[in-house]
């Protein structure tokens, strides 16, 4: 991403954008149903484009070691502050998610409301054998709700996550228009 994109996100976080530390309900549900039974003692997680750390902190509280990757230094600074006692379990890494390359293996990869199709193969490579990806983002149906992204490059087509991660075992998939158009995927590497 160009520097102006980084500065745009830095400005948003400094201005109080995305302030919630409450994890997305899909993470909580998927964790209880799929992640906890597979990894009862925690593991190593990647929170890609994780902003101020709401998911990283939640995972760290449950015994996970987390790499929180985001383009915004301001967002990561807030995440580190928000993490408090959990900060020692989280690696805060400033990086452009659109250039993500698998350098490590993770038991869990979490991606929420970020879409850059070119990195899908790298996300699969980043999963350890038996590792799980939890992915949730907007679909092409979302613009009818009048907020959020509207450009097609930021919106999934119907069943696009299923096709993109077809080499993984799908544990859960859902597309909905309940208040916004989103797709949710939980899939496991063999």
Residue pairs with C-beta under 8 A, 6 or more apart in sequence:
1 71
1 96
1 98
1 99
5 71
6 71
6 72
6 73
6 96
9 70
9 71
9 72
9 74
9 75
10 72
10 73
10 74
10 75
11 74
12 18
12 72
13 51
13 52
13 72
13 74
13 75
13 78
14 74
18 51
18 52
18 75
19 52
20 54
21 52
21 53
21 54
21 57
21 82
22 54
23 54
23 55
23 58
24 54
24 55
24 112
24 136
26 112
26 134
26 136
26 184
27 55
27 58
27 110
27 112
27 134
27 136
28 58
30 134
30 172
30 184
30 186
31 59
31 62
31 134
33 172
34 132
34 171
34 172
34 186
34 188
35 108
35 132
35 134
38 130
38 132
38 188
39 107
39 108
41 63
42 62
42 63
42 64
42 65
43 64
43 65
43 106
43 107
43 108
44 64
44 65
44 66
44 67
44 104
44 105
44 106
44 107
44 108
44 128
45 56
45 59
45 64
45 65
45 66
45 67
45 106
45 107
45 108
45 109
45 110
46 66
46 67
46 69
46 104
46 106
46 108
46 109
46 110
46 126
47 53
47 55
47 56
47 59
47 66
47 67
47 68
47 69
47 110
48 69
48 97
48 100
48 109
48 110
48 111
48 114
48 123
49 69
49 70
49 71
49 97
49 111
49 112
49 113
49 114
50 56
50 68
50 69
50 70
50 79
50 110
50 112
51 70
51 72
51 75
51 79
52 75
52 78
52 79
52 82
53 68
53 76
53 78
53 79
53 80
53 82
53 83
53 90
54 82
55 110
55 112
56 66
56 68
56 79
56 83
56 90
57 79
57 82
57 83
57 86
57 90
59 66
59 108
59 110
60 66
60 83
60 86
60 89
60 90
61 86
64 89
64 108
65 89
65 90
65 91
66 89
66 90
66 91
67 90
67 91
67 93
67 104
67 106
68 76
68 79
68 90
68 91
68 92
68 93
69 93
69 94
69 95
69 97
69 100
70 76
70 79
70 93
70 94
70 95
70 97
71 94
71 95
71 96
71 97
72 94
73 94
76 92
76 93
76 94
79 90
79 92
80 87
80 90
80 92
83 90
97 114
97 116
97 119
98 116
98 118
98 119
99 119
100 116
100 119
100 122
100 123
100 126
101 122
102 122
102 123
102 125
102 126
104 126
105 126
105 127
105 128
105 131
106 126
106 127
106 128
106 131
107 127
107 128
107 130
107 131
107 132
108 131
108 132
108 133
108 134
109 123
109 126
109 127
109 131
109 132
109 133
109 134
110 133
110 134
110 135
111 123
111 133
111 134
111 135
111 136
111 137
112 135
112 136
112 137
113 136
113 137
113 138
114 137
115 137
115 138
115 153
115 154
115 155
115 156
117 164
120 164
120 165
123 133
124 133
124 165
124 167
124 168
124 189
127 133
127 168
127 189
128 189
129 189
129 190
130 188
130 189
130 190
131 188
131 189
132 171
132 186
132 187
132 188
132 189
133 165
133 168
133 185
133 186
133 187
133 188
133 189
134 185
134 186
135 161
135 165
135 183
135 184
135 185
135 187
136 182
136 183
136 184
136 185
137 156
137 182
137 183
138 148
138 149
138 154
138 155
138 156
138 180
138 181
138 182
138 183
139 155
139 156
139 157
139 158
139 160
139 175
139 181
139 182
139 183
140 152
140 155
140 156
140 157
140 158
140 181
141 175
141 177
141 181
142 148
142 149
142 150
142 155
142 180
142 181
142 182
143 149
143 150
143 155
143 181
144 177
144 181
145 179
145 180
145 181
147 180
148 180
149 155
155 181
156 183
158 175
159 175
160 183
161 173
161 183
161 185
162 170
162 173
162 185
165 185
165 187
168 187
168 188
168 189
168 190
169 187
169 188
169 189
169 190
170 185
170 186
170 187
171 186
171 187
171 188
172 184
172 185
172 186
173 183
173 184
173 185
173 186
174 183
174 184
175 181
175 182
175 183
175 184
176 182
176 184
